[in-house]
Amino acid sequence: MKKIGTFFLIIFFFVSCSSVPITGRKRVNFVSDSEVLPTSFAHYKDFLEENTLSKNKIMTRQVKDVGKNISTAVDVFMRANKMISEADSYEWEFNLIDDDKVNAWCMPGGKVVFYTGIIPICLNEDGIAAVMGHEIAHAFAKHGQERMSQSKLQQLSREALALGTSKKSETAKQIWNTSFGIGTGLGMLKFSRVHEQEADRLGLIFMLMAGYDGAEAAHVWSRMSSLSEGKSSPEILSTHPSNSSRIEDLKNYLPTAKKMATQFMKKANTFIN
């Protein structure tokens, strides 16, 4: 039975290989949007009901406007590149929570939350765009679904594809909670360094496509990193390690990101016209 399970795991691996648009990185993702998005949307709705939205109209408007601008640029990119069904699957929503945590996150399907504690670190609209682009990039690259696929592979490996029907529901719940960090706080997705660099670079391209100043991205992460000096790290950095090499990568990648953003927007404008 274990040999059969291993065989099917290998088949799963090769059949489910795909590439992240723009970066071209190979990924294994056999979790469908229909499997993930309804749960994601439900968790987001529950989160909003259990937390307090900010009453600061100016900050709220900034977050919503920046989110709309970047998600629109990403949507146009997807449609111009024949990713129609994928573009249709996103239900973009942007909310600002009244909380001092220095944090922001995006659930699969485009459900974004910013905390008021991160706004002073963003400092300006371009800073908000840097964080927004990074979080949207996680959803665009389907990092959450990729983690969920990895969790499923680990589970299948342990049980050799012989999951009992009586445990199936509980197993599915456990995989979701582990993959998306629900057990340690909704929205705190624990991505790898590979995912983080990919989100940094994609986010940089996305904010440039929406017309924001990409140079601000490195400044934002520098300000976040400085908060950890002599005190506890901001929550967004607890699973998103920021260091000099990461900031340097943003600076070095900026010229490439500008070229790519310009190229993508030219194609998008042709598609629109």
C-alpha positions as CSV (number, residue, x, y, z in Angstrom):
1,M,0.0,0.0,0.0
2,K,2.9,2.4,0.8
3,K,4.5,1.7,-2.6
4,I,1.2,2.5,-4.3
5,G,0.9,5.7,-2.2
6,T,4.4,6.8,-3.1
7,F,3.6,6.1,-6.8
8,F,0.6,8.3,-6.7
9,L,2.5,11.0,-4.8
10,I,5.0,11.1,-7.6
11,I,2.2,11.3,-10.2
12,F,0.6,14.2,-8.2
13,F,4.0,16.0,-8.2
14,F,4.6,15.9,-11.9
15,V,0.9,16.4,-13.0
16,S,0.5,19.4,-10.6
17,C,3.6,21.3,-11.6
18,S,3.0,24.8,-13.0
19,S,4.8,28.1,-13.2
20,V,4.2,31.3,-11.4
21,P,3.3,34.0,-14.0
22,I,6.0,36.6,-14.5
23,T,8.7,34.9,-12.4
24,G,8.5,31.5,-14.1
25,R,9.2,29.7,-10.8
26,K,8.1,26.1,-10.9
27,R,5.6,25.2,-8.2
28,V,3.5,22.2,-7.2
29,N,-0.2,23.2,-6.7
30,F,-3.0,20.7,-7.0
31,V,-5.4,22.6,-4.8
32,S,-8.2,24.1,-6.9
33,D,-9.7,27.6,-6.3
34,S,-13.1,26.0,-5.8
35,E,-11.6,24.1,-2.9
36,V,-9.8,27.1,-1.2
37,L,-11.7,30.3,-2.0
38,P,-15.1,29.6,-0.3
39,T,-13.3,28.9,2.9
40,S,-11.0,31.9,2.5
41,F,-14.0,34.2,1.9
42,A,-15.8,32.8,4.9
43,H,-12.8,33.2,7.2
44,Y,-12.4,36.8,6.0
45,K,-16.1,37.6,6.7
46,D,-15.8,36.1,10.2
47,F,-12.6,38.1,10.9
48,L,-14.3,41.4,10.0
49,E,-17.2,40.5,12.2
50,E,-14.9,39.8,15.2
51,N,-12.6,42.9,14.7
52,T,-13.2,46.6,14.7
53,L,-12.9,48.6,11.4
54,S,-10.9,51.8,11.7
55,K,-13.0,55.0,11.9
56,N,-10.2,57.0,10.4
57,K,-11.8,57.9,7.0
58,I,-8.6,59.3,5.5
59,M,-6.5,56.2,6.3
60,T,-9.3,53.9,5.3
61,R,-9.7,55.7,2.0
62,Q,-6.0,55.5,1.3
63,V,-5.9,51.8,1.9
64,K,-9.0,51.2,-0.3
65,D,-7.8,53.4,-3.1
66,V,-4.3,51.9,-3.2
67,G,-5.8,48.4,-3.1
68,K,-8.2,49.2,-5.9
69,N,-5.4,50.8,-8.1
70,I,-3.0,47.8,-7.7
71,S,-5.6,45.1,-8.0
72,T,-7.0,46.8,-11.2
73,A,-3.5,46.8,-12.7
74,V,-3.1,43.1,-11.8
75,D,-6.6,42.3,-13.2
76,V,-5.8,44.0,-16.5
77,F,-2.5,42.1,-16.6
78,M,-4.2,38.8,-16.1
79,R,-6.9,39.5,-18.8
80,A,-4.3,40.8,-21.3
81,N,-2.4,37.5,-20.8
82,K,-5.5,35.3,-21.2
83,M,-5.8,34.5,-17.5
84,I,-9.5,35.2,-17.7
85,S,-10.9,32.5,-15.4
86,E,-8.3,33.3,-12.8
87,A,-9.0,37.0,-13.0
88,D,-12.7,36.3,-12.5
89,S,-12.0,34.2,-9.4
90,Y,-10.7,37.2,-7.3
91,E,-13.1,39.1,-5.2
92,W,-10.9,42.0,-4.2
93,E,-11.7,43.6,-0.8
94,F,-9.6,46.0,1.3
95,N,-10.2,46.9,4.9
96,L,-8.4,48.7,7.6
97,I,-8.6,47.3,11.2
98,D,-8.3,49.5,14.2
99,D,-5.3,47.7,15.8
100,D,-1.8,48.7,16.8
101,K,-0.2,45.6,15.3
102,V,2.3,46.4,12.6
103,N,0.8,43.9,10.2
104,A,-1.1,43.4,6.9
105,W,-2.1,40.3,5.0
106,C,-4.0,39.0,2.0
107,M,-6.1,35.8,1.9
108,P,-6.5,33.7,-1.3
109,G,-8.9,35.3,-3.6
110,G,-7.9,38.9,-2.9
111,K,-9.2,39.5,0.7
112,V,-6.8,42.1,2.2
113,V,-6.5,43.5,5.7
114,F,-4.2,46.4,6.9
115,Y,-3.9,47.2,10.6
116,T,-3.7,50.9,11.6
117,G,-0.3,50.1,13.3
118,I,1.4,49.6,10.0
119,I,0.2,53.0,8.5
120,P,2.9,55.1,10.2
121,I,5.6,52.7,8.9
122,C,4.2,53.0,5.4
123,L,4.5,56.7,6.0
124,N,2.9,57.7,2.7
125,E,0.7,56.4,-0.2
126,D,3.7,54.9,-2.0
127,G,4.6,53.1,1.2
128,I,1.1,51.7,1.5
129,A,1.4,50.6,-2.2
130,A,4.7,48.8,-1.4
131,V,3.0,46.7,1.4
132,M,-0.2,46.3,-0.7
133,G,1.7,45.1,-3.7
134,H,3.7,42.6,-1.6
135,E,0.5,41.1,0.0
136,I,-1.4,41.0,-3.3
137,A,1.6,39.2,-4.8
138,H,1.2,36.4,-2.3
139,A,-2.4,35.9,-3.6
140,F,-1.4,36.3,-7.2
141,A,1.4,33.7,-7.0
142,K,-1.0,31.4,-5.0
143,H,1.6,30.9,-2.2
144,G,-1.2,29.9,0.2
145,Q,-2.5,27.2,-2.2
146,E,1.1,26.0,-2.7
147,R,1.6,25.7,1.1
148,M,-1.7,23.8,1.3
149,S,-0.5,21.5,-1.5
150,Q,2.7,20.9,0.4
151,S,0.8,20.1,3.6
152,K,-1.4,17.7,1.7
153,L,1.6,15.9,0.3
154,Q,3.1,15.6,3.7
155,Q,-0.2,14.2,5.0
156,L,-0.6,11.8,2.1
157,S,3.0,10.6,2.6
158,R,2.3,9.9,6.3
159,E,-0.9,8.0,5.6
160,A,0.2,6.5,2.2
161,L,-3.0,7.8,0.6
162,A,-5.0,5.6,3.0
163,L,-7.0,8.3,4.9
164,G,-10.0,6.9,6.6
165,T,-13.3,8.5,5.6
166,S,-14.1,9.1,9.2
167,K,-11.0,11.3,9.6
168,K,-11.2,13.0,6.3
169,S,-13.1,16.1,7.4
170,E,-10.8,16.7,10.4
171,T,-7.7,16.1,8.3
172,A,-8.9,18.7,5.7
173,K,-9.5,21.2,8.5
174,Q,-6.1,20.6,10.0
175,I,-4.4,21.0,6.6
176,W,-6.2,24.3,6.1
177,N,-5.3,25.7,9.5
178,T,-1.7,24.7,9.2
179,S,-1.3,26.1,5.7
180,F,-2.9,29.4,6.4
181,G,-1.9,30.0,10.0
182,I,-5.4,30.0,11.3
183,G,-4.3,28.2,14.5
184,T,-1.9,31.0,15.4
185,G,-3.9,34.0,14.3
186,L,-6.0,34.5,11.2
187,G,-4.0,35.8,8.2
188,M,-0.5,35.3,9.5
189,L,0.7,33.2,6.6
190,K,4.1,31.6,7.2
191,F,5.8,31.8,3.9
192,S,9.3,30.6,3.0
193,R,12.1,32.9,2.0
194,V,11.5,31.9,-1.6
195,H,7.9,33.0,-1.4
196,E,9.0,36.3,0.4
197,Q,11.5,37.3,-2.3
198,E,9.0,36.4,-5.0
199,A,6.3,38.5,-3.3
200,D,8.8,41.4,-2.9
201,R,9.7,41.4,-6.6
202,L,6.2,40.9,-7.9
203,G,4.8,43.5,-5.5
204,L,7.4,45.9,-6.8
205,I,6.3,45.3,-10.3
206,F,2.6,45.6,-9.4
207,M,3.0,49.0,-7.5
208,L,5.0,50.4,-10.5
209,M,2.2,49.2,-12.9
210,A,-0.3,51.1,-10.8
211,G,1.9,54.3,-11.0
212,Y,3.5,54.3,-7.6
213,D,7.2,55.1,-6.7
214,G,8.9,51.7,-6.5
215,A,11.9,53.2,-4.7
216,E,9.8,53.5,-1.6
217,A,9.5,49.7,-1.2
218,A,13.1,49.4,0.2
219,H,12.5,52.3,2.5
220,V,9.4,50.7,4.0
221,W,11.1,47.4,4.8
222,S,14.1,49.4,6.2
223,R,11.7,51.2,8.6
224,M,10.0,48.0,9.6
225,S,13.4,46.3,10.2
226,S,14.5,49.3,12.4
227,L,11.5,48.6,14.7
228,S,13.1,45.3,15.8
229,E,16.2,47.0,17.1
230,G,16.2,46.8,20.9
231,K,12.6,45.6,21.1
232,S,10.3,42.9,19.9
233,S,9.9,42.5,16.1
234,P,6.7,43.8,14.4
235,E,4.3,41.0,13.9
236,I,4.6,41.3,10.1
237,L,8.3,40.5,10.5
238,S,7.9,37.5,12.7
239,T,7.4,35.3,9.7
240,H,8.6,37.8,7.1
241,P,12.3,38.1,8.0
242,S,13.6,41.4,6.8
243,N,17.4,42.0,6.6
244,S,20.0,44.0,4.6
245,S,20.1,41.4,1.8
246,R,16.3,41.6,1.3
247,I,16.4,45.4,1.2
248,E,19.4,45.4,-1.1
249,D,17.5,42.9,-3.4
250,L,14.6,45.4,-3.7
251,K,17.0,48.2,-4.7
252,N,18.9,46.0,-7.2
253,Y,15.7,44.6,-8.7
254,L,14.1,48.1,-9.2
255,P,15.5,48.7,-12.7
256,T,14.3,45.3,-13.9
257,A,10.9,45.8,-12.3
258,K,10.5,49.2,-14.0
259,K,11.3,47.6,-17.4
260,M,8.9,44.8,-16.8
261,A,6.1,47.1,-15.5
262,T,6.5,49.3,-18.6
263,Q,6.3,46.3,-20.9
264,F,3.3,44.9,-19.1
265,M,1.4,48.2,-19.2
266,K,2.1,48.7,-22.9
267,K,0.5,45.2,-23.6
268,A,-2.3,46.0,-21.2
269,N,-3.1,49.3,-22.9
270,T,-3.1,47.5,-26.3
271,F,-5.5,45.0,-24.8
272,I,-7.8,47.7,-23.4
273,N,-7.8,49.7,-26.6
